[in-house]
Amino acid sequence: MAKYADITKIEAPSSALEGALVTIDVSVKNIGASDQYLAVTAVFDSTNIPFQFDYLLVSPGQTVIFRGSFTMPSKSVTITAWSWYWEGSDWVQDDLYEKQISLSQVTSEFGSIEIIRYERR
């Protein structure tokens, strides 16, 4: 089977707070010798991540970015992204890439409090 798309990277934060909007950018390069319709899909825990484009026509050697977003759940997740190319009658899965996003914890600005004087009244 021919390979036409290469996912070169997923840009996303390494961690996010629960409920935060997380944006991911999936970079896909056309490694074929002709123009190709390319698409990207991505999931975490069986949840689909919507992207702003369903597919794009990509020239040979060109890299395009598919941007998507989701709401961070109450746990760390692994994003799995797939690239697809159009073979004239169907979409064919081509490449796979994964990225971990850890759940951040809310931290206080104060590390510790020291009592330096106490008066009893």
MOQUI-V924567 format. One record per residue. N is the residue number from 0. RES is the residue in one small letter. PSI is psi in whole degrees, -180 to 180 (NA if undefined). BURIAL is b if it has 24 or more other ideal C-beta (glycine too) atoms within 12 Angstrom, else e. D_LAST is the distance of its C-alpha to the last C-alpha in Angstrom with 2 decimals. Layout:
n/res/psi/burial/d_last
N/RES/PSI/BURIAL/D_LAST
N/RES/PSI/BURIAL/D_LAST
//
This chain:
n/res/psi/burial/d_last
0/m/136/e/83.89
1/a/150/e/83.21
2/k/127/e/79.75
3/y/-24/b/78.93
4/a/142/b/75.14
5/d/118/b/72.61
6/i/114/b/68.87
7/t/-28/e/67.67
8/k/161/e/63.91
9/i/118/b/61.10
10/e/123/e/58.34
11/a/158/b/55.08
12/p/152/b/51.47
13/s/-19/e/50.77
14/s/159/e/47.75
15/a/153/b/46.33
16/l/151/e/43.50
17/e/133/e/44.37
18/g/-8/e/45.76
19/a/148/e/46.53
20/l/121/e/50.00
21/v/125/b/51.84
22/t/134/b/54.92
23/i/142/b/57.65
24/d/120/b/60.72
25/v/116/b/63.71
26/s/127/b/66.27
27/v/131/b/69.85
28/k/135/b/72.91
29/n/110/b/76.52
30/i/9/b/78.30
31/g/179/b/81.59
32/a/-2/e/84.60
33/s/169/e/84.57
34/d/140/e/82.26
35/q/141/b/80.29
36/y/122/b/78.21
37/l/148/b/74.94
38/a/162/b/72.05
39/v/138/b/68.71
40/t/154/b/66.90
41/a/149/b/63.55
42/v/162/e/61.45
43/f/134/b/58.38
44/d/46/e/58.16
45/s/14/e/61.20
46/t/121/e/59.53
47/n/143/e/61.83
48/i/118/b/60.51
49/p/143/e/62.26
50/f/159/b/63.73
51/q/-22/e/64.71
52/f/141/e/68.37
53/d/-41/e/70.47
54/y/164/e/72.84
55/l/149/b/74.13
56/l/120/e/77.52
57/v/130/b/76.93
58/s/158/e/79.43
59/p/133/e/80.33
60/g/-11/e/77.74
61/q/142/e/75.26
62/t/133/e/71.63
63/v/159/b/69.83
64/i/126/b/66.26
65/f/123/b/65.41
66/r/132/b/61.86
67/g/171/b/60.05
68/s/160/b/56.55
69/f/166/b/54.63
70/t/128/e/51.16
71/m/126/b/49.37
72/p/-173/e/49.01
73/s/26/e/46.20
74/k/165/e/47.93
75/s/151/e/49.81
76/v/158/b/53.41
77/t/121/e/56.74
78/i/128/b/58.75
79/t/123/b/62.49
80/a/142/b/64.82
81/w/143/b/68.60
82/s/153/b/71.17
83/w/149/b/74.31
84/y/154/b/77.62
85/w/125/b/80.23
86/e/16/e/83.62
87/g/-26/e/85.49
88/s/-10/e/85.05
89/d/158/e/81.66
90/w/135/e/78.35
91/v/128/e/78.34
92/q/137/e/75.18
93/d/-46/b/75.28
94/d/164/b/72.09
95/l/143/b/68.68
96/y/144/b/65.35
97/e/152/e/61.86
98/k/132/b/58.36
99/q/139/e/55.04
100/i/118/b/51.92
101/s/150/e/48.70
102/l/126/e/45.84
103/s/153/e/42.82
104/q/144/e/39.28
105/v/130/e/36.52
106/t/152/e/34.28
107/s/152/e/30.82
108/e/-23/e/30.41
109/f/121/e/27.46
110/g/-38/e/28.63
111/s/161/e/25.28
112/i/131/e/21.64
113/e/129/e/20.09
114/i/118/e/16.38
115/i/-15/e/16.49
116/r/138/e/12.94
117/y/126/e/9.71
118/e/132/e/6.31
119/r/129/e/3.77
120/r/NA/e/0.00
//
